[in-house]
Amino acid sequence: QVQLVESGGGLVQAGGSLRLACAASGIIFSNNAMGWYRRAPGKQRELVAAITRGFSTNYGDSVKGRAIISRDNAKNTVTLQMNSLKFEDTAVYYCAAAPHGLGRWDYWGQGTQVTVSS
């Protein structure tokens, strides 16, 4: 059974930082592209960041320069470091796994709430 479990969400002040982590099980982690998406109230889900099996990264326009995604294949974890947080970063953040290539997100976590106070 595939499980993606996010952690690290919470309440943070604008301008602050947050580190989200996703622990994966039930998959061959190193074979998966991994990503972080988010959904804010009343908005569509959007890509925050993704990292390929080969450690290439890409970021959503709204977080470029403020976010860093990384992965640890030995620990089956992917992390998202978010800096200079803005009120607009408030959302539920989801971890996703793509065993068949970037963009084909087959597995999703339950999400973790990030709330940025202005």
PyMOL commands that set and color helices and strands:
alter all, ss='L'
color gray80, all
select helices_A, chain A and resi 29-31+87-89
alter helices_A, ss='H'
color red, helices_A
select strands_A, chain A and resi 3-7+10-13+18-25+33-39+46-51+57-59+67-72+77-82+91-98+107-108+112-117
alter strands_A, ss='S'
color yellow, strands_A
deselect
rebuild
show_as cartoon
